[in-house]
Amino acid sequence: MQITLVGGVLTLTALSGVTLLQINDKRIQAEPKPFPCDIAMLGTSLTDGVTLVGGPWRPDLLGLLSPARPCHAFAAQSFGQSGARSHDGVLQAQAAAPSRPRIVTMEFATNDASASAGVSLAQSRINHQSMIATLRAARPDVKTFLMT
């Protein structure tokens, strides 16, 4: 931590550069703490990190979340598994829900679309609606991103 006194204002700053406390004319103003951007990643082998070209996409997403953005601190967890289809996603959503993530990515379209998967478009839709309902029951303001 760093303590500075400039123009009669005492400031306590964390090593990350976030202002924790300011004292000015005997008034104390605490800066709001950054909110966590907890991310749950549901999906197939592409989410799990197994890809043939270009490597896993998760590090790219996490790299976009920097201290310069509104989310200063976050935790991310992948629930992806190789061969998963949207009916597996229903179970992944049930596993993710107790952590009450703020953001959820869902990536099942590739495996659901496979002719050998046996998942109709109607069933895929029902499964995705079930995932979203499960996640919203745990956190009504969850942001869901469907990936295709």
N, C-alpha and C positions, 0 to 999 in steps of 0.2 A: 504494500500500500504506500501511497504517497500523500503527504500532507503539504498543502500550499497555503500561503496567506498573501492575497493580492487585493489591494484596495479595501482592506477591512473585511474581506470575505475569506473565511477559513474553509478549505475544500479538502475532503477526504476522497481519494481516488484509488480504485482497485488497479492492480497491475494490468488488467485488460483494458484500462482506459475508461471504465464506467464510473461516473460520479456516484458515490455512495451517500455523501452527506455534505451539506453546505450550511455554514453558520454565518449569518449576516445580521448585525444589529440585534443580537440576542434572539433571533428567530432561527429555528432549525427547520430546514426543508429537506426531507428525505426524497431522493430520486426514486421513481418507480423501478422495481426490479424487472429485468427482462423476463418475459413469459417464456416457458418452454414450448418448443414446437415438436411435440412428440409425434413421431411418424411410424406407422405400421405399414409394412409392405407385404401385401398378399399376392400370391401368384405362382407361376410355374418355374421351370428351370431358369428362365430368363431373369426372374426376380431372385432366384436362389444364387445366381452368379455363374451359371454354366452357359456359355455361349460359344458359337463357332467362330464368329467374326466380331472384332471390336471389344471384346471383354465385357464384363458385367456393367450395367448402367447405374447401379446404386452409388458407386463413388462419384459419378458425375453429378447426380442429384444432390448428394450430400455436400459436394464441393461448391454448389451454388448457394448454399446456406452459410453465409459468412457473417461475421460480426457487423459488417456494414449494412446488413439487412435487418428488418424488424425483429427477427428471431435471433437472439444472441446466444441462447443455450438450447440445445435440443438433444433428444435421445431417439435413436432410430433402431427398429428391430425388424428383421426380415422373417416372415413366416412362409416364404416361398419354398416349394419343393418340386423336384423333377417329376414330370409326368402329371402334375396336378391339373384338374379340370375345375369348373366352377362349383361342382358339388363338393370338391375338396375345399374350395374357398369358403363355403359355409362353415366348415369346421375351423378353418384358419381365422375367420372373423370371430367365432366364439372364443378362440384362444387369445385373440388380440383385444377383445372388448374390455376385459378387466383392467387393462392398463389405460383405458380411456384416452386413446390417441387423439390428437387434434387434427392430424392429416393422415389419410389412408390412400395408398395406391393399390389398385386392383388390376391384375394382368392375367387374364385367363383366355382371352379371345383366340389366341393361336391354337391352343390345345382343344378348346371347345369346337373350333371350326374343322378339325381333322375328321375326315370321313370315318376313321376307325374309332373315334371317341364315343360315338353314340349319344352325343348331347345335342338335342334339337335347339333351334334358335329360341323357341318358346321356353324350354327348360333352362337354358342359359340365362334368359331374362329373369325368370323366377328365382334362380339361384342368386343372381346379382342383387335383386330386390331384397332377398332374405339377408344377404351380407350387410347391405346398407341399413336395413331395419335393426339388425343386431347391434351394429356399431352406433346407430343413433339412440338406441335404448340406453346405451352406456354413456353417451355424450351427444346430446341433441345438436350441438353446433359443429360436429365433426365435418371436415371437408373431405370429400371423396373424389378421387381422380381415377376414371376408368381409362385404361391403357389398351390400345389395339395395335 
